[in-house]
Amino acid sequence: MQDNVIDRLRVKEEEMEALVAGARSRAAFIREDALRKAGEARGSGLAALEDEIRRLGAEFEANIKKEIAEIEKDAGREAAALKEKGGRKMEAAIRQAAKFITEGIDGG
């Protein structure tokens, strides 16, 4: 009878070892699957972040180009105004020089 109990305990022990081995195998599979899914999530999160960075970069670049165009337009207007003002001053200077010359010739 004692041998029978020992045999049954050995069978139970083997069954328990098989259950533990199965549980370890399932745990390893679950861990690997979780790591794979976490990697995929990180990858998709990283891809989404990269997309957002590209979008923001393009938006920033568009805003900068718009500002540059406005600055160039303003600079063109200012340059035209200065050129016109310079032309008027040049005409006035020529008239003044001509006046001094003619006065010098007439007065001298």
C-alpha positions in Angstrom: 0.0 0.0 0.0 2.8 2.4 0.8 4.3 1.7 -2.7 0.9 2.5 -4.2 0.9 5.9 -2.4 4.4 6.7 -3.4 3.6 5.8 -7.1 0.6 8.0 -7.0 2.6 10.9 -5.5 5.3 10.4 -8.2 2.6 10.5 -10.9 1.1 13.6 -9.3 4.6 15.2 -9.1 5.2 14.5 -12.8 1.8 15.9 -13.6 2.6 19.0 -11.6 6.0 19.3 -13.3 4.3 19.0 -16.7 1.8 21.7 -15.6 4.6 24.0 -14.4 6.5 23.4 -17.7 3.4 24.2 -19.7 2.8 27.3 -17.6 6.4 28.4 -18.1 6.0 27.9 -21.9 2.8 29.9 -22.0 4.4 32.6 -19.8 7.4 32.8 -22.2 5.0 33.1 -25.2 2.9 35.8 -23.5 6.1 37.7 -22.6 7.4 37.5 -26.1 4.1 38.5 -27.5 3.9 41.4 -25.1 7.4 42.5 -26.0 6.5 42.3 -29.7 3.3 44.3 -29.2 5.2 46.9 -27.1 7.8 47.2 -29.8 5.1 47.7 -32.4 3.4 50.3 -30.3 6.7 52.1 -29.8 7.3 51.9 -33.5 3.8 53.2 -34.4 4.1 55.9 -31.7 7.5 56.9 -33.1 6.2 57.0 -36.6 3.3 59.2 -35.5 5.8 61.5 -33.7 8.0 61.7 -36.8 4.9 62.5 -38.9 4.0 65.3 -36.5 7.5 66.6 -36.6 7.4 66.6 -40.4 4.0 68.4 -40.4 5.2 71.0 -37.9 8.4 71.5 -39.9 6.5 72.0 -43.1 4.1 74.4 -41.4 7.0 76.4 -39.9 8.8 76.5 -43.3 5.6 77.8 -45.0 5.2 80.5 -42.3 8.9 81.5 -42.7 8.5 81.7 -46.5 5.4 83.8 -46.1 7.2 86.2 -43.7 10.2 86.4 -46.1 7.8 87.3 -49.0 6.2 90.0 -46.9 9.6 91.4 -45.8 10.8 91.4 -49.5 7.6 93.2 -50.5 8.1 95.8 -47.8 11.8 96.2 -48.7 10.8 96.6 -52.4 8.3 99.4 -51.5 10.9 101.1 -49.2 13.6 100.8 -51.9 11.2 102.4 -54.5 10.3 105.2 -52.1 14.0 105.9 -51.3 14.9 105.8 -55.0 12.1 108.3 -55.7 13.2 110.5 -52.8 16.8 110.2 -54.0 15.8 111.2 -57.5 14.0 114.3 -56.2 17.0 115.2 -54.1 19.3 114.7 -57.1 17.1 117.0 -59.2 17.1 119.6 -56.5 20.9 119.3 -56.1 21.4 119.6 -59.9 19.2 122.7 -60.0 21.1 124.1 -57.0 24.4 123.4 -58.7 23.2 124.9 -61.9 22.0 128.0 -60.0 25.4 128.4 -58.4 27.2 128.0 -61.7 24.9 130.4 -63.5 25.2 132.9 -60.7 28.9 132.5 -60.6 29.1 133.0 -64.3 26.7 136.0 -64.3 28.2 137.5 -61.1 31.8 137.0 -61.9 
